[in-house]
């Protein structure tokens, strides 16, 4: 895996974390300059390797049965060669003594070494045995060229799904994992105010053949869907119609993931 491929994976995972932990107090990137350097490196062939590691903190408050709320923070630093090299992770909690924290972090390191394997050519090949569906959120999708790219790239990569332009913008693509990853790599390199993967679905393909892939699809092709555009610039869609469209496709639960409310 090349250095730039590793950089792209790191950026993709940061986007995924920001969608999983949307509140500022939950997911904190401690060095925004390092992220900017990493993005510049991934997008420019002539750019030099970043000078700083990407570091972030996850603040989590899990509910423990029959106990008070336990809060802990996980500090993570991504080595330049991540994911080929394991991340540096430290967990802290005011509810734990110093010795307990040392023991916890030692166990965590052992667990990661035993359960997180580095990416190998065989692992890369397994992408062709996985069906993936990406649910992408954008602050807005107006630009006609971007909308054309989304449709053209999906057709080129044999992906199905839909694109809802306007504000907000919604894109769903589904197909082989390697094709979905390539689509996301292209799309995220375009200029956006904000774009991220809101949800991801991965399903192992038993046979890996065309029939099995078609069986997993919820959409036949990738189409642009407009739902009674309104607003001053005609850039807001009827989200009620979007919900019914998702419901027809068996994806109604996605609506709440996007908008934080149940559809109707």
C-alpha positions, -999 to +999 in steps of 0.1 A: +000+000+000+014+034-010+018+063+014-009+083-003-033+053-001-026+052+036-033+089+039-066+086+020-077+058+044-068+079+074-089+108+060-118+085+052-118+071+087-117+106+102-148+114+082-165+083+094-157+091+130-171+126+126-204+111+114-205+085+142-197+111+168-214+143+155-211+164+187-180+185+192-174+173+227-175+137+216-149+137+188-121+163+192-092+166+166-064+180+187-043+192+157-062+206+128-030+216+110-019+179+109-052+170+092-048+199+067-013+187+059-025+151+055-053+162+031-028+183+011-005+153+009-032+130-003-044+154-030-011+166-044+015+143-060+043+167-053+035+173-017+059+163+010+051+139+038+032+156+067+053+167+096+028+159+123+007+128+132-030+131+132-043+130+168-078+130+182-098+122+214-131+104+217-150+113+248-176+085+256-202+081+283-215+046+281-243+036+304-234+007+327-263-014+340-270-009+377-242+017+380-236+054+376-226+069+343-189+061+335-170+086+314-138+078+297-117+094+269-096+076+243-066+095+229-055+082+195-025+091+174-023+077+138+013+068+127+022+079+092+020+043+080-014+036+095-033+013+088-002-008+080+010+002+115-013+000+145-026+032+160-013+045+193-042+044+218-045+055+254-077+052+275-083+074+306-111+077+331-114+095+364-133+065+377-101+043+374-070+044+396-036+048+381-028+011+383-062+002+368-056+025+339-021+010+333-036-025+334-065-015+310-041+001+285-018-029+286-048-052+279-060-029+251-026-030+234-025-068+236-060-070+222-052-048+193-020-067+184-040-100+185-071-089+167-061-061+143-041-075+113-022-053+089-036-049+054-022-075+030-028-082-007-052-110+003-071-086+024-073-062-005-086-090-027-114-097-001-129-064-011-142-081-042-161-105-020-179-078-001-210-058-011-209-023+002-235+005+005-224+040+014-248+067+026-231+100+019-242+134+034-233+167+019-241+202+032-254+209-003-251+196-039-258+223-065-230+222-091-241+206-123-206+192-131-205+175-097-239+160-102-228+148-136-196+133-121-216+114-095-238+098-121-210+091-146-186+076-120-213+054-106-221+041-141-183+035-148-179+016-115-211-004-119-227+012-088-264+017-082-282+040-058-294+076-061-284+112-057-307+139-042-293+173-050-301+205-031-296+214+005-288+190+021-274+166-005-278+129-002-260+103-022-263+065-019-240+041-038-239+003-036-219-024-053-185-041-048-165-027-019-135-018-041-158+002-065-175+021-036-141+030-021-129+043-055-162+063-059-157+079-024-121+086-031-130+106-062-160+124-047-143+136-016-115+151-036-139+176-051-145+209-033-173+207-007-184+228+022-189+196+041-192+160+030-190+127+050-201+091+050-231+091+073-236+053+074-219+023+058-232-013+052-209-042+043-222-077+035-200-107+027-208-122-007-210-160-005-204-167-041-192-134-053-209-138-086-230-113-106-263-130-093-253-126-057-243-089-062-277-082-079-295-099-051-280-075-026-290-043-045-318-021-033-315+001-064-313-010-101-292+020-114-280+053-100-305+081-107-308+117-096-340+121-075-357+154-070-386+156-046-408+187-053-379+213-051-389+245-033-374+274-014-361+307-027-336+291-050-356+259-055-329+240-037-348+224-008-365+190-014-396+176+002-381+153+029-414+136+034-412+123-002-376+113+004-387+092+034-414+074+014-389+067-013-365+052+012-394+033+028-403+017-006-366+006-010-365-009+025-342+018+038-366+039+060-343+036+091-316+056+072-338+088+074-333+091+111-295+086+107-294+116+083-318+140+100-321+129+136-359+125+135-383+097+124-398+101+090-435+101+082 
